[in-house]
């Protein structure tokens, strides 16, 4: 219950107590006054009747006596008159009970005593009889009931007006607290925000100042931690001259690229003319040329996705080029080599173009590992140099029944249209043995053959149908997600995240199925975060409002994403195990990376953990959990499909 509701309920309770007290005091005072008045009237009436009845008793005129008693009873609030007299065989009784509008519960609440008086009728030396009068309480009850209704009305009106004034006053008084609360919520969800304005409430000025200082201090700590991670990463994986990655960096990104369901090509460049620049102008001019080449390579992108570049040796560079068509890749290579020739040309006034840069290209193939891929790229580079070609693309290995991209597209379309997709779920375990969630993986059935996601996802990305596959997964979850009793994670494609309409549709789906959304973790890749941060942020907000969670997959491939963490604040990040099992990476860098994630309360999950030794190292470095062959994927029960 909020503070505002507590204050309003408290004031309402006090007003109710005061109203009850006022009501009780006023009604009791009126009751006592009515009783005193009734007691006096009955005494006077009894006295008057005792005098008036003497003549009728002496004359034994009982008819006149009854008439007098009846007239007295009709003209006043008398319940019973009883006359006992000498010569009267039976007492003369006149009754005239009245009626009251007061309900029974009210009469029980303000119960009035039944007043009665008796007086002897004097007749000289001996009494002639006695007259007894019993009062009727109808009139006092009616008067008290009317008084009670008026009191209740005015008290209710007073309470409502007082509560309305208190509500307005409390809202104005609590506005600074509400502003502080919203600021803290924003701070937790989005990270550092602008300082909150001070308030005129003296008691809250110190709190506002402390919150602003705490926010700034946390932001400074996160920025310092991020800067340390980037600095350590540069020390471990950056070439000092070109500002590109070094061999260690290339090893890591190659392993991650080959492990991810992606396509593309590996390119090795050789610029022999750099040695000529060194011989003629010295190492300083050579380093300037290398820096210029590095600056150019770091700015190249393919369809908005930057290439990843590293310097291998004094004259060689390696590039991982994202997936693209053959024609566009050829055009990119031609433009790239021409630009590098212009950068290192020591005689720009010479009209004849001399080709200084050569390249060996290897297209990614299923099952191809890092060492064979580097070897093929190096062989293609040597062939390009020996044959005086600008670049040579290594020939693909002939595979039995190898399919083209168009054929794979037909396989995907047929499987989705025929609901021939199945799912497996791989647990993600924390260091204490608890389960974070189970990540959902799709398989496509084609007859007796089952295709893994790593086979068809690159094709889906190439044709831009990732959003269609995501919608298929969501439709499947809407039908079968209720049959599972564990938390599931869904990895969303960049095709969906980059489309505003698709994100809006996913948000509506989450709101339509809140019971599913509350146990669903939405994962996006680091590249999706860098390119579509606004869509990711609003998607995560909706998930958090529905008690869901958001995470980043393939994290730390580009450490430029670290500052964005403070804005996005995911629940967890997943890092490939190649970060953690290499001996050439300083442990301090890995610990700093985990600490940066922990600064924003994000869990660090290491993927592709294959052995107990790797799991132990993951825990030692500071990660929170792992995913991989130690916790293999399990098929969902047949009934779910």
Number of C-alpha atoms within 10 A of each C-alpha: 5 6 11 15 12 11 14 16 13 12 17 17 12 13 19 15 12 14 19 14 12 15 18 14 12 16 18 14 11 17 19 13 13 19 17 11 12 19 15 11 15 23 16 12 15 22 17 11 20 20 13 14 25 19 13 15 21 14 8 15 12 17 10 14 20 18 12 16 22 17 12 16 21 15 9 14 21 23 21 19 24 16 24 19 22 14 12 13 8 10 14 16 15 21 15 15 15 12 12 15 12 18 12 10 9 13 16 9 9 15 13 15 9 11 16 18 17 18 15 18 23 15 14 7 6 8 13 19 21 19 22 19 23 19 22 23 24 17 17 21 23 17 16 21 20 14 15 18 12 12 17 16 11 12 19 15 12 14 19 14 12 14 17 13 12 16 17 11 12 16 14 12 14 15 13 20 18 14 15 20 12 12 20 19 12 14 19 18 19 19 20 22 16 10 14 16 13 16 17 10 12 9 9 15 15 13 15 20 16 12 17 22 13 13 22 16 13 17 19 13 14 24 16 13 20 25 17 17 23 20 14 20 21 19 15 18 23 21 20 13 15 22 20 26 26 23 18 18 24 24 18 18 22 22 17 19 19 20 14 15 17 20 22 20 19 22 26 24 23 23 21 16 18 23 15 14 19 15 11 11 12 12 14 11 15 22 17 15 22 24 17 18 20 22 14 14 22 19 11 17 14 14 9 9 15 16 15 24 26 28 26 20 12 14 15 17 25 26 20 24 24 20 21 16 10 9 9 12 17 14 11 17 19 13 12 16 20 17 16 23 21 16 17 24 19 16 9 12 7 9 7 8 11 11 18 19 24 26 27 27 29 25 20 19 14 10 8 11 14 16 12 10 21 19 12 20 26 21 18 24 27 18 19 19 18 9 11 12 15 18 25 22 21 18 11 10 8 7 7 6 6 10 10 9 15 11 12 16 18 11 16 24 16 15 17 17 10 10 14 16 20 19 19 16 19 21 24 24 21 19 15 8 9 11 14 20 19 22 22 19 19 18 18 22 20 14 7 5 8 13 15 14 14 17 15 21 21 19 23 22 18 18 13 14 18 21 21 17 20 19 17 16 21 17 13 17 17 15 11 13 20 13 11 13 8 14 19 22 23 20 18 20 22 20 20 25 26 19 14 13 11 17 19 16 14 19 18 12 17 22 16 12 14 16 15 22 25 17 20 25 26 24 24 22 19 24 19 21 23 15 15 16 18 15 19 22 19 15 19 25 19 19 23 18 13 19 16 22 22 26 25 28 24 20 23 17 19 14 17 12 16 22 14 15 22 23 19 24 24 24 21 23 25 23 23 25 23 18 21 21 15 13 8 11 19 14 16 14 21 20 15 21 25 23 22 26 24 18 18 23 14 21 22 27 26 29 19 18 23 16 11 10 10 18 23 12 13 24 15 12 18 17 26 20 24 29 26 19 13 17 15 14 19 14 13 15 11 7 7 15 13
